[in-house]
Each structure stands twice: as structure tokens, then as C-alpha cells.
Amino acid sequence: MSVSRAKILLCEHDAPTLQAGLSLLNLAGYQVLPVSTAIELFDLFQREQPDLLVLDASLPGQDSAEIIRTLRASSGVTHLRILLVTDPDSELIPGADDRITRPFAGSELLARIEMHLRVQTADLALAESLARIQSLLNILPAPVWVVDGKGARIFVNQAWQAYTGRSAETVLGQAWMEDMHPEDLHRYGEEIKTAWLAHHPFSVDVRIRRADGSYGWLRQQAAPRFNRSGIFDGYLSVCQDIDDTQRLREELRTLKASLAVADNGLRATVLEMTQSRHIDQLTGVNNRQYLFDRAATDVSRSIRYRQPMALMIFNLDRFKLFNQILGNSVGDQILQRVAQAAHAELRGADLIGRLGSDDFGILLPMTTAQNSLIPAERIRASVEALFISVPLEDETVTLTISIGIDELILAGKFSVPDTADELFQRAAEAMQLAKQAGRNKVMLHPRLR
């Protein structure tokens, strides 16, 4: 699916607002399906199958929660994204993916829509990848099972079904240890529980009950699974029939090689999707788009809860000279080392990203500009301490950075709050002043002095 040609169902009861939204989304290149009532919404939804729904939460005489439940229950609807338009004092309705509060700028709506469409594209790619992995597991000769984080089966391959004589339909959702021989459950129960709680791999030789009531010995080699966010998501087990170990030795060797290919393919797919979405490929820190998206979100939250927020922007002093003398390849390594040095000085809540070339930005939530001076000075000193230098005529030029800092302006009695763009602009101005003052300096924006 092309994000720019995505199909958006726009449901808004207010006619002028609906027309404004239609014009905005059309100009952005989306296919827009405008409706003003729930009846029209359900009709167009069934006929057009949109990629994203922008839903007015205050449709007259309608329960938005019920509308969302009905849509989510529709057959074939698995990846629809729902963006709710609400009043400021309303909460996010279960089943919706996000909400945007009135009043809002058109740019904010477009940014939210693009973000959700990109997430949807990534989710679809991941689902296709998982389907391919399951297809591969189904052709393996050894039994394989997968359980979720609570221990309930979510997949058994065809070899497992053939070995146990039980179909997938009869076992999915059941606890995987229910089929274990009571003696083996007593012997290995604590060992498995300990490994499970620590998210460690485990291997046990146990007897498994078949459909006819008999038991067969299986060596269950289980490895923990983690989702894209690094959160524990259950286990995958490859089983070996050890009733006849000699007969299965060659098959096990083939199985391990196939599983390694499958695991590497899945890891590569997940890593590629994660990095392509928000990681700068050269430096390993966040990319420009992700930094701006997070800045917009953090600015909105800080304004809403009247919490301080600061922004640093820094630039490598005379970096062009280093590139010319040392070459672009070494210049890339310098950018990587500077990014690593800066990241090492940050708190867990802070967010660093590469803005482009040799410019970097750092978001510091719950922090004033004055309090940002200490980490900024540490970053400046850590880069200088890299001792990267080049000869220039009768002097040696050492790599340094210039840092500019500003903080978010919250709305006052006679003022309006900042936007993320304004915050970035002032921090960049402060950075330029640091360069004009002789480089290798940390400067607050003049309005804060």
C-alpha cells in the first residue's frame, strides 16, 4: 500500500468541518471517502474497505464505542487504523488507535495520519513475514509449537499434529503443559517455571500424551520470543522424537539448519522494519522524521500539563575540513563516535536524533533550559575528549561542537504556546550564536539570558 494513495474514511457530522477535512486530505494526495452519519459510515466501510478511519467522536445520537466495536468485529478487518477526533476533556475510546483533540492544526492531522499509515504498512509486512515463517515451520519434519506470554498455544505445525494425532483446532488456546506426563510435570515443573520467569531457553525430555492416550518421549527445546519492542512474547519449541534417537539424528541436523535460516530471516525482517521506521542508518540514533514526530507529541503533552521541556541542537565545528582532509569514510566514523558520545551522557527519557549532515537534536522532557546546561557541557566536553584532530598549516584543529539550547514557551495570559517548529528554530539560532562566539561553546537563546 502506498501511504500517499491510502484510502481514508472521514466521518464528521459538522458540514464545514467535513468539507475542510476533505479538501486538506485531497490536497495531501489521499483517496477520501467523506460521510456525516453512522449509516453512511457502515455502508462505505463495507464497500470500500478503507485503510484508516478518522471518526468524529461526537456524532449526534451515536455511541462511538459501539461503532468501533462493530467495525473491529467485521470479518477481514485486522489492520484498520482508527483516529478519533474528540473534545479536550474526552478520553481515548477502547478499540481506537489514537485521538486528536479539537482544535487542531491541519499539519497535526496529516502527521498523525501519515504515522498511522506507516505503522499499518509495517504491521502488514510483519504479518506476511510471520505467515512465511509459519509456512516454513509447517514443512519441517520435527514437531514445533509456539505459545504466547501466558503459556497458551498459538501455533502447532503439521509434524506436531501428526505426532500427537490432534488437530490444531483442538489444542490452540490450551496451556502447553497440560499434555505432559504427571511425573515429568512434577520433575521439571519448577525448572521450566524458573526459566520462563527469567525468559531463558530451556530443554527438557518429557512424555507427551497423544490423542489415543499413549505417551511418546519428546525432547522439547524452547527459546523465548520477543516482540518488536523487546517485550517477552512467549516461547517457540522445536521437539525431537527421542524414542528413536538414532533414526532422527540426521533429521535433527537438517531441522536446526532450517530453523536457523527461519530465525535469521525473521530477525532481519523485524530489524529492517524497526530501523527503517525511525533509525538513522549511519549513526544508529533516531532519524530526523522520528525526532520531529516525537517533538510534536512531547510539545503537545508539555503544553497540556504545563511541564517544562528543553531542546538542544549541536553541530560539529569545521566538520567540512575534517571530511576534506580525512575523507568521507572517516568522516562517517566521526559522526558515529560523536553520536555515541552524546548519547552516553543522556538520561533514559531524553531523545537524540540526527537532523541531517552533522546536525543533531536532543529532546529533554521535564527539563528547563537552565538545567540543560549541565548535560550540554558534559556532551561538549566528551566530544572534545575524543581527541580527533587534523593538521592545518601551522596549527592542529581538534574536533569540537557548538550547542544551542532553548526551552518551550507555555501559554501565558497574553500569549499563545509554542510549536515544535518554533522551538527548533530558536535552538538553531542559539547554536549559530555559539559558533559566532568562537565555537566549542554552549549557548542559551538570547531571550533566556
Stockholm file with secondary structure:
# STOCKHOLM 1.0

chainA/1-449         MSVSRAKILLCEHDAPTLQAGLSLLNLAGYQVLPVSTAIELFDLFQREQPDLLVLDASLPGQDSAEIIRTLRASSGVTHLRILLVTDPDSELIPGADDRITRPFAGSELLARIEMHLRVQTADLALAESLARIQSLLNILPAPVWVVDGKGARIFVNQAWQAYTGRSAETVLGQAWMEDMHPEDLHRYGEEIKTAWLAHHPFSVDVRIRRADGSYGWLRQQAAPRFNRSGIFDGYLSVCQDIDDTQRLREELRTLKASLAVADNGLRATVLEMTQSRHIDQLTGVNNRQYLFDRAATDVSRSIRYRQPMALMIFNLDRFKLFNQILGNSVGDQILQRVAQAAHAELRGADLIGRLGSDDFGILLPMTTAQNSLIPAERIRASVEALFISVPLEDETVTLTISIGIDELILAGKFSVPDTADELFQRAAEAMQLAKQAGRNKVMLHPRLR
#=GR chainA/1-449 SS CCGGGCEEEEECSSHHHHHHHHHHHHHTTCEEEEESSHHHHHHHHHHHCCSEEEEETTCTTCCHHHHHHHHHHSTTCSSCEEEEEECTTCCCCTTCSEEEESSCCHHHHHHHHHHHHHHHHHHHHHHHHHHHHHHHHHHSSSCEEEECTTSBEEEECHHHHHHHTCCHHHHTTSBGGGGBCHHHHHHHHHHHHHHHHHTCCEEEEEEEECTTSCEEEEEEEEEEEECTTSCEEEEEEEEEEGGGHHHHHHHHHHHHHHHHHHHHHHHHHHHHHHHHHHBCTTTSSBCHHHHHHHHHHHHHHHHHHTCCEEEEEEEETTHHHHHHHHCHHHHHHHHHHHHHHHHTTSCTTCEEEEEETTEEEEEEETCCHHHHHHHHHHHHHHHHTTCCEEEETTEEEECCEEEEEEECCCCCTTCCCCCHHHHHHHHHHHHHHHHHTTSSCEEECGGGC
#=GC SS_cons         CCGGGCEEEEECSSHHHHHHHHHHHHHTTCEEEEESSHHHHHHHHHHHCCSEEEEETTCTTCCHHHHHHHHHHSTTCSSCEEEEEECTTCCCCTTCSEEEESSCCHHHHHHHHHHHHHHHHHHHHHHHHHHHHHHHHHHSSSCEEEECTTSBEEEECHHHHHHHTCCHHHHTTSBGGGGBCHHHHHHHHHHHHHHHHHTCCEEEEEEEECTTSCEEEEEEEEEEEECTTSCEEEEEEEEEEGGGHHHHHHHHHHHHHHHHHHHHHHHHHHHHHHHHHHBCTTTSSBCHHHHHHHHHHHHHHHHHHTCCEEEEEEEETTHHHHHHHHCHHHHHHHHHHHHHHHHTTSCTTCEEEEEETTEEEEEEETCCHHHHHHHHHHHHHHHHTTCCEEEETTEEEECCEEEEEEECCCCCTTCCCCCHHHHHHHHHHHHHHHHHTTSSCEEECGGGC
//
